[in-house]
Amino acid sequence: MKNVIVENTVCLNTGDAAILLAVRHILKSAYEGELWFQVFDSQPEAASRLYPKRDYPDIEIRKLLSESIFKYPYDDNRLKNLAKPIYNRLAMSALRHYGKSRALDETMFGADDRRSLDMYREADLVITTGGTYLVENYNLERRLNQFRIDGLFGKDPIFFTQSLGPFDKDYNRRELKPVFDRSPLMLLRDERSRQHLRGLVDDPGKCHVVADSVFALADRKRIEGILSSGEAPAPTGRVGISVRHWNYVSDGAGGMGRYMDSVREVATRLVRDHGKQVTFVSTCQGVPEYAHDDSKTARAIVSGLAPEIAEHVTVDATFHTPEQLMELVKGFDFVVATRMHMMIMSLCVGVPVLPIAYEFKTRELAKRVGVADLLLDIDTITPEEACGKLAAFVGGLDAYRRDTLSAVLEEHASAMSAADLLRPLLAEPSADVADDSLPGLGKSAARLRHGEHEDQRHRIA
């Protein structure tokens, strides 16, 4: 059996959970033996409730060590915040000596953290999950701390399929370069992300552009059946819409208002002109512990609908696992998606999508699946443009369905090609943990330990 760590997950987001399940699927296709997945998440208690052992027996969800061991400024208590960097330097020093002194280990780390640290010592593979979290819209401090822990334990993380960069801040470039250089494999969702690594990776040959890992979950049989029949599936009269709040939209609150007005007009046209029943549903909802709830934005949009339209519109505010969400989407004629993984999961079950982009990752995806001409941008969307592109989409739905689903099969093959890249890494001998001390560290790992990051504030969007 091989122990695989997947770190930096946020499983309360169904899109991120879909990435985890796709990582598991791809690795299982690359390795014939037994794999045990130790998942290090920001909110493990809630994630374990949503993804229980009875349903996912090969997955154990634990607290992300960079958030469990280190302390971060989060309020205006100046004295506490001044003390935190001092504590963090002590914790970093204790990590360097972990396993050498039981007294020190027990003084600095609780029982759960010690078990997690032992998992890292014994891990055969460390994967930093796919997604979009290495972008400078977000503070990268906690991610950098996690990479520091990886380095201290001699673990070189594989970067699973993600969009990242650009990295314009000198501090981030200086801290990320040794991490990127040590990584044996970097999987990227788009060519633009690969370009963002220029000057940050000495060996660009290990950087591969492949499709988003969630395309590995595509229902090939269903999609091939739709394509081979040559006929559109019988309409259900139902359409799904995924929305989100976005802190970085152009014009701030005014931009969000314009976006919401545009989606409201789309819902109106779907009901009035096309006779559809509309369901608002998304990948981030129904979890009280999670900071994001797309159903709040959905309800705000629906509250402004005319009564005769609103009676044909519902907000599904409940939580859905990736499997449950994809099953639900099968009942839609098409989806209007702002969340990118809502778009991908819809395509994975053969349902066409009209996309709304809020980051470049969706723009790149729209090109790959043949709907770039329909793409709406959250920064510029207007009700008039949205309705025009909706009309074009509905009018050419059969052609768009054929083209996008053909592209989805290609994306599925591309996502699964990561298995060939991972197979040699999985074939390496299992971790040797006979020595109680940490493995020797090279200069590149040492560059991760100076603690300069501790003076940065943590702000997550």
C-alpha positions as CSV (number, residue, x, y, z in Angstrom):
1,M,0.0,0.0,0.0
2,K,1.2,3.5,-0.8
3,N,0.3,6.5,1.4
4,V,-0.6,9.6,-0.7
5,I,-1.0,13.0,0.9
6,V,-3.2,15.5,-0.8
7,E,-2.7,18.9,0.8
8,N,-4.3,22.4,0.5
9,T,-7.8,21.1,-0.2
10,V,-11.0,22.9,0.6
11,C,-13.6,20.1,0.4
12,L,-16.5,22.3,1.6
13,N,-16.4,23.7,-1.9
14,T,-17.9,20.9,-4.1
15,G,-15.7,22.0,-7.0
16,D,-12.6,21.4,-4.9
17,A,-14.0,18.1,-3.7
18,A,-14.5,17.1,-7.3
19,I,-10.8,17.8,-7.9
20,L,-9.9,15.5,-5.0
21,L,-12.1,12.7,-6.3
22,A,-10.5,13.2,-9.8
23,V,-7.0,13.1,-8.3
24,R,-8.0,9.8,-6.6
25,H,-9.4,8.4,-9.9
26,I,-6.4,9.4,-11.9
27,L,-3.9,7.9,-9.4
28,K,-5.9,4.7,-9.1
29,S,-5.7,4.3,-12.9
30,A,-1.9,4.9,-12.7
31,Y,-1.2,2.3,-9.9
32,E,-2.5,-1.2,-9.6
33,G,-1.8,-1.5,-5.9
34,E,-3.7,-0.1,-2.9
35,L,-3.6,3.6,-2.3
36,W,-4.5,5.4,1.0
37,F,-5.4,9.1,0.7
38,Q,-4.6,11.4,3.6
39,V,-6.2,14.7,2.8
40,F,-5.1,17.8,4.6
41,D,-8.0,20.3,4.5
42,S,-8.7,23.7,6.0
43,Q,-11.9,22.5,7.7
44,P,-11.6,18.8,8.3
45,E,-14.4,18.3,10.8
46,A,-17.1,19.6,8.4
47,A,-15.4,17.9,5.4
48,S,-15.4,14.6,7.2
49,R,-19.1,15.0,7.9
50,L,-19.9,15.7,4.2
51,Y,-17.6,12.9,3.0
52,P,-17.9,10.2,5.6
53,K,-15.8,7.1,5.8
54,R,-18.7,4.8,4.9
55,D,-18.8,6.4,1.5
56,Y,-15.1,7.2,1.0
57,P,-13.3,4.4,2.9
58,D,-9.9,5.1,1.4
59,I,-9.9,8.8,2.4
60,E,-8.9,10.3,5.8
61,I,-9.4,14.1,6.2
62,R,-7.2,16.0,8.6
63,K,-6.4,19.6,9.4
64,L,-4.0,21.3,7.1
65,L,-0.7,21.5,9.1
66,S,0.2,25.0,8.1
67,E,-3.1,26.2,9.6
68,S,-2.8,23.9,12.7
69,I,0.8,24.6,13.7
70,F,1.3,28.2,12.8
71,K,-0.6,31.3,14.0
72,Y,-1.7,34.2,11.8
73,P,-2.9,37.7,12.5
74,Y,-6.6,37.9,12.3
75,D,-7.7,40.8,14.4
76,D,-6.4,44.2,15.7
77,N,-4.9,42.9,18.9
78,R,-1.4,44.3,18.4
79,L,0.2,42.5,21.3
80,K,-1.0,39.1,20.2
81,N,-0.1,39.7,16.6
82,L,3.4,40.7,17.6
83,A,3.8,37.5,19.6
84,K,2.7,35.2,16.7
85,P,5.9,35.5,14.6
86,I,8.0,34.6,17.7
87,Y,5.8,31.5,18.3
88,N,6.0,30.6,14.6
89,R,9.8,30.7,14.7
90,L,9.8,28.4,17.7
91,A,7.4,26.1,15.9
92,M,9.6,26.1,12.8
93,S,12.6,25.2,14.9
94,A,10.7,22.4,16.6
95,L,9.7,21.0,13.2
96,R,13.3,20.9,12.1
97,H,14.1,18.6,15.1
98,Y,10.8,16.6,15.0
99,G,11.3,13.0,16.1
100,K,14.6,13.6,18.0
101,S,13.1,14.6,21.3
102,R,9.8,13.3,22.5
103,A,9.6,16.0,25.2
104,L,10.0,18.7,22.6
105,D,7.6,17.1,20.3
106,E,4.9,16.8,23.0
107,T,5.5,20.3,24.2
108,M,5.1,22.0,20.8
109,F,2.6,19.8,19.1
110,G,-0.6,18.2,20.1
111,A,-1.4,14.5,19.6
112,D,-3.4,15.2,16.3
113,D,-0.5,17.3,14.9
114,R,2.0,14.6,15.8
115,R,0.0,12.0,14.1
116,S,-0.2,14.2,11.0
117,L,3.5,14.9,11.1
118,D,4.2,11.2,11.2
119,M,2.0,10.8,8.2
120,Y,4.2,13.2,6.3
121,R,7.3,11.3,7.4
122,E,5.8,8.1,6.0
123,A,4.1,9.5,2.9
124,D,5.1,8.0,-0.4
125,L,3.7,10.9,-2.4
126,V,2.7,14.5,-1.6
127,I,0.3,16.2,-3.9
128,T,-0.7,19.8,-3.6
129,T,-4.2,19.8,-5.0
130,G,-5.4,21.3,-8.2
131,G,-7.4,24.5,-8.5
132,T,-6.8,28.2,-8.3
133,Y,-5.1,29.2,-5.1
134,L,-1.6,30.2,-6.1
135,V,-2.8,33.6,-7.5
136,E,-2.0,36.9,-6.0
137,N,-5.6,37.8,-5.4
138,Y,-5.1,35.7,-2.3
139,N,-2.5,36.0,0.4
140,L,-0.2,33.0,-0.1
141,E,1.2,32.9,3.4
142,R,-0.5,29.7,4.5
143,R,0.4,27.9,1.2
144,L,4.0,28.9,1.6
145,N,4.1,27.6,5.1
146,Q,2.7,24.3,3.9
147,F,5.4,24.1,1.3
148,R,8.0,24.8,4.1
149,I,6.7,21.9,6.0
150,D,7.0,19.7,2.9
151,G,10.6,20.8,2.5
152,L,11.4,20.1,6.1
153,F,10.3,16.6,5.7
154,G,12.1,16.1,2.4
155,K,8.8,15.8,0.5
156,D,8.7,17.4,-3.0
157,P,5.1,18.1,-3.8
158,I,3.5,17.3,-7.1
159,F,1.4,20.3,-8.3
160,F,-1.8,18.8,-9.6
161,T,-3.7,20.5,-12.5
162,Q,-4.2,24.1,-11.7
163,S,-4.2,27.7,-12.9
164,L,-1.5,29.8,-11.2
165,G,0.1,33.2,-11.3
166,P,1.0,35.7,-12.5
167,F,3.6,36.3,-9.7
168,D,4.5,40.0,-9.7
169,K,5.5,40.3,-6.0
170,D,9.2,39.7,-5.4
171,Y,8.6,38.0,-2.1
172,N,6.3,35.4,-3.7
173,R,8.7,34.8,-6.6
174,R,11.6,34.3,-4.2
175,E,9.7,31.9,-2.0
176,L,8.0,29.9,-4.6
177,K,11.0,29.3,-6.9
178,P,12.7,26.7,-4.7
179,V,9.4,24.9,-4.2
180,F,8.7,24.8,-7.9
181,D,12.2,23.7,-8.6
182,R,12.0,20.8,-6.2
183,S,8.7,19.6,-7.5
184,P,9.1,16.5,-9.8
185,L,5.9,17.3,-11.8
186,M,3.8,20.4,-12.4
187,L,0.4,20.0,-14.1
188,L,-1.2,23.1,-15.5
189,R,-4.7,23.8,-16.8
190,D,-3.6,26.3,-19.5
191,E,-0.7,27.6,-21.5
192,R,-1.1,31.0,-19.8
193,S,-0.2,29.4,-16.4
194,R,2.9,27.8,-18.0
195,Q,4.0,31.2,-19.2
196,H,3.5,32.5,-15.6
197,L,6.3,30.1,-14.5
198,R,8.9,31.7,-16.7
199,G,12.0,32.4,-14.6
200,L,10.5,30.4,-11.7
201,V,11.3,26.9,-12.9
202,D,14.7,25.7,-14.0
203,D,13.4,22.6,-15.7
204,P,10.3,23.6,-17.8
205,G,10.2,20.1,-19.2
206,K,8.4,18.9,-16.1
207,C,5.6,21.4,-16.6
208,H,2.7,19.9,-18.6
209,V,-0.5,21.5,-19.8
210,V,-3.4,19.1,-19.4
211,A,-7.1,19.4,-19.0
212,D,-8.7,20.2,-15.6
213,S,-8.5,17.0,-13.5
214,V,-12.3,17.0,-13.0
215,F,-12.7,16.1,-16.7
216,A,-11.4,12.7,-15.6
217,L,-14.8,12.1,-14.0
218,A,-16.6,12.6,-17.4
219,D,-19.3,10.0,-18.2
220,R,-17.8,8.9,-21.5
221,K,-20.6,6.3,-22.2
222,R,-23.3,8.9,-21.8
223,I,-21.5,11.5,-23.9
224,E,-20.6,9.1,-26.6
225,G,-24.3,7.9,-26.7
226,I,-25.5,11.5,-27.1
227,L,-23.0,12.1,-29.9
228,S,-23.6,8.8,-31.7
229,S,-27.4,9.1,-31.7
230,G,-27.2,12.3,-33.8
231,E,-30.3,13.6,-32.0
232,A,-30.7,16.0,-29.1
233,P,-31.8,14.5,-25.9
234,A,-35.5,15.0,-25.1
235,P,-35.9,18.4,-23.5
236,T,-36.8,18.5,-19.8
237,G,-37.9,22.1,-19.8
238,R,-35.4,22.8,-16.9
239,V,-32.3,25.0,-16.9
240,G,-29.7,25.4,-14.2
241,I,-27.9,28.7,-13.3
242,S,-24.8,28.9,-11.1
243,V,-23.9,32.3,-9.7
244,R,-21.4,33.6,-7.1
245,H,-20.3,36.8,-5.3
246,W,-17.0,38.1,-6.6
247,N,-15.0,40.6,-4.6
248,Y,-12.8,41.6,-7.5
249,V,-15.4,42.5,-10.1
250,S,-14.7,45.8,-12.0
251,D,-16.5,48.8,-10.4
252,G,-17.0,47.0,-7.1
253,A,-20.5,46.9,-5.9
254,G,-21.7,48.6,-9.1
255,G,-20.1,45.8,-11.1
256,M,-21.8,43.1,-8.9
257,G,-25.1,44.8,-9.4
258,R,-24.6,44.8,-13.2
259,Y,-23.8,41.1,-13.1
260,M,-26.8,40.3,-11.0
261,D,-29.1,42.4,-13.2
262,S,-27.7,40.5,-16.2
263,V,-28.4,37.1,-14.7
264,R,-31.8,38.2,-13.5
265,E,-32.6,39.2,-17.1
266,V,-31.3,35.8,-18.4
267,A,-33.7,34.0,-15.9
268,T,-36.5,36.2,-17.1
269,R,-35.9,35.4,-20.7
270,L,-35.6,31.7,-20.0
271,V,-39.0,31.7,-18.4
272,R,-40.9,34.2,-20.6
273,D,-39.4,33.5,-24.0
274,H,-38.4,29.8,-23.7
275,G,-40.9,28.4,-21.3
276,K,-38.2,27.0,-18.9
277,Q,-38.3,26.2,-15.3
278,V,-35.1,27.7,-13.7
279,T,-33.1,26.3,-10.8
280,F,-30.3,28.2,-9.2
281,V,-27.7,25.7,-7.9
282,S,-24.0,25.9,-7.4
283,T,-20.9,24.3,-6.0
284,C,-20.5,26.5,-3.0
285,Q,-23.7,26.3,-0.9
286,G,-25.4,24.6,2.0
287,V,-22.4,24.4,4.3
288,P,-22.7,26.7,7.3
289,E,-19.0,26.4,8.2
290,Y,-17.9,27.6,4.7
291,A,-17.4,31.3,4.1
292,H,-19.1,31.2,0.6
293,D,-22.7,30.5,-0.1
294,D,-23.8,31.1,-3.6
295,S,-27.4,30.6,-2.7
296,K,-27.3,34.0,-1.0
297,T,-26.5,35.7,-4.3
298,A,-29.1,33.6,-6.1
299,R,-31.8,34.6,-3.6
300,A,-30.9,38.3,-4.1
301,I,-31.2,37.9,-7.8
302,V,-34.5,36.0,-7.5
303,S,-35.9,38.6,-5.1
304,G,-35.9,41.1,-7.9
305,L,-37.8,39.0,-10.4
306,A,-41.3,39.9,-11.5
307,P,-43.8,37.7,-9.6
308,E,-45.0,35.9,-12.7
309,I,-41.4,35.0,-13.5
310,A,-40.4,34.1,-9.9
311,E,-43.1,31.4,-9.7
312,H,-41.1,29.4,-12.3
313,V,-37.7,29.9,-10.5
314,T,-36.4,28.1,-7.5
315,V,-33.2,28.3,-5.5
316,D,-31.7,24.9,-4.5
317,A,-29.7,26.0,-1.5
318,T,-28.7,22.5,-0.2
319,F,-25.3,20.9,-0.2
320,H,-24.5,18.4,-3.0
321,T,-21.4,16.1,-3.3
322,P,-19.9,16.1,-6.8
323,E,-21.7,12.8,-7.6
324,Q,-25.0,14.2,-6.4
325,L,-24.6,17.5,-8.3
326,M,-23.8,15.8,-11.6
327,E,-26.8,13.5,-11.2
328,L,-29.0,16.6,-10.6
329,V,-27.5,18.4,-13.6
330,K,-28.5,15.5,-15.9
331,G,-32.1,16.8,-15.6
332,F,-31.3,20.2,-17.1
333,D,-31.4,21.1,-20.8
334,F,-28.4,23.3,-20.3
335,V,-26.6,25.3,-17.6
336,V,-25.6,29.0,-17.3
337,A,-22.5,28.7,-15.1
338,T,-20.4,31.2,-13.3
339,R,-18.5,28.7,-11.2
340,M,-16.0,27.0,-13.4
341,H,-16.4,23.5,-11.8
342,M,-20.2,23.8,-12.2
343,M,-19.4,24.3,-15.9
344,I,-17.0,21.3,-16.0
345,M,-19.3,18.9,-14.0
346,S,-22.2,19.8,-16.3
347,L,-20.1,19.1,-19.4
348,C,-19.0,15.8,-17.8
349,V,-22.6,14.5,-17.9
350,G,-23.3,15.8,-21.4
351,V,-25.1,19.0,-20.6
352,P,-24.1,22.1,-22.6
353,V,-23.0,25.3,-20.8
354,L,-23.2,29.0,-21.4
355,P,-20.2,30.3,-19.4
356,I,-19.7,33.5,-17.3
357,A,-16.0,34.1,-16.6
358,Y,-14.7,35.7,-13.4
359,E,-11.0,34.6,-13.8
360,F,-8.9,33.8,-16.8
361,K,-9.3,30.0,-16.1
362,T,-12.8,30.1,-17.5
363,R,-11.8,32.1,-20.5
364,E,-9.1,29.5,-21.3
365,L,-11.6,26.6,-20.8
366,A,-14.2,28.3,-23.0
367,K,-11.6,28.2,-25.8
368,R,-10.8,24.6,-25.3
369,V,-14.5,23.5,-25.5
370,G,-15.5,25.7,-28.3
371,V,-17.7,28.3,-26.7
372,A,-15.3,31.3,-26.6
373,D,-17.7,33.3,-28.9
374,L,-20.4,32.9,-26.3
375,L,-18.3,33.7,-23.2
376,L,-19.7,36.4,-20.9
377,D,-17.2,38.2,-18.6
378,I,-18.3,39.3,-15.1
379,D,-16.3,42.5,-15.5
380,T,-18.2,43.7,-18.6
381,I,-21.4,41.8,-18.7
382,T,-24.6,43.7,-19.3
383,P,-28.2,42.5,-19.5
384,E,-28.3,43.3,-23.2
385,E,-25.2,41.3,-24.0
386,A,-26.2,38.4,-21.8
387,C,-29.6,38.1,-23.5
388,G,-28.0,38.4,-26.9
389,K,-25.6,35.5,-26.2
390,L,-28.4,33.5,-24.6
391,A,-30.4,33.8,-27.8
392,A,-27.4,32.7,-29.9
393,F,-26.7,29.8,-27.5
394,V,-30.3,28.5,-27.5
395,G,-30.6,29.1,-31.3
396,G,-27.5,27.0,-32.0
397,L,-27.8,24.6,-29.1
398,D,-27.6,21.4,-31.1
399,A,-24.4,22.5,-32.8
400,Y,-22.9,23.8,-29.5
401,R,-23.8,20.5,-27.8
402,R,-22.1,18.5,-30.5
403,D,-18.9,20.6,-30.6
404,T,-18.6,20.9,-26.8
405,L,-19.2,17.3,-26.0
406,S,-16.7,16.2,-28.7
407,A,-14.2,18.6,-26.9
408,V,-15.2,17.1,-23.6
409,L,-14.0,13.6,-24.7
410,E,-10.7,15.2,-25.7
411,E,-10.5,16.9,-22.3
412,H,-11.2,13.6,-20.6
413,A,-8.3,12.0,-22.5
414,S,-6.1,14.9,-21.6
415,A,-7.0,14.8,-17.9
416,M,-6.4,11.0,-17.8
417,S,-3.0,11.5,-19.5
418,A,-1.7,12.7,-16.2
419,A,-1.7,9.0,-15.1
420,D,1.2,8.3,-17.5
421,L,3.2,11.2,-16.0
422,L,2.4,10.0,-12.4
423,R,3.1,6.3,-13.0
424,P,6.9,6.5,-12.7
425,L,6.6,8.5,-9.4
426,L,4.2,5.9,-8.0
427,A,6.6,3.1,-9.0
428,E,9.3,4.4,-6.7
429,P,9.9,2.4,-3.5
430,S,7.7,3.2,-0.5
431,A,9.0,5.7,2.0
432,D,11.7,4.4,4.4
433,V,10.9,5.6,7.9
434,A,13.3,3.6,9.9
435,D,15.2,6.7,10.9
436,D,13.5,8.8,13.5
437,S,15.1,12.0,12.4
438,L,14.1,14.1,9.5
439,P,15.7,13.5,6.1
440,G,18.7,15.7,5.1
441,L,17.8,19.0,3.6
442,G,19.4,20.7,0.6
443,K,20.0,24.4,0.2
444,S,16.7,24.9,-1.7
445,A,14.7,23.7,1.3
446,A,16.8,25.8,3.6
447,R,15.7,28.9,1.7
448,L,12.1,28.3,2.9
449,R,12.8,28.7,6.6
450,H,13.7,32.2,7.3
451,G,10.2,33.2,8.4
452,E,10.0,36.6,6.6
453,H,6.4,35.7,5.6
454,E,5.3,36.0,9.2
455,D,5.0,39.7,9.0
456,Q,2.4,39.5,6.2
457,R,-1.3,39.8,6.9
458,H,-3.5,37.0,5.8
459,R,-6.4,38.0,3.6
460,I,-8.5,35.4,1.8
461,A,-11.2,36.3,-0.7
